């Protein structure tokens, strides 16, 4: 996978290489509606093949929104 700085968006599978969450968790986050639940909502788009992709900036914001340990 190219360095994130070179890409604007990644598939959910590719996102698992960037954050410590499974593809299933990221999938649930893209379908979530409750901002106080877990996982919190993660905005996703559809690419030309119909796959859900997340913008790198949205993934970083989502990760930053998680509660501190």
MONOR-V217118 format. One line per field, one symbol per residue. phi: phi as a letter, one per 40 degrees, with the letter a starting at -180 (. if undefined). A space follows every 10 residues. Layout:
phi=???
//
This chain:
phi=.cddccbcab cccccccbbc bccccccccc bcbccbcbcc dbcbbbcccg ccbbcdcccc ccccccccc
//
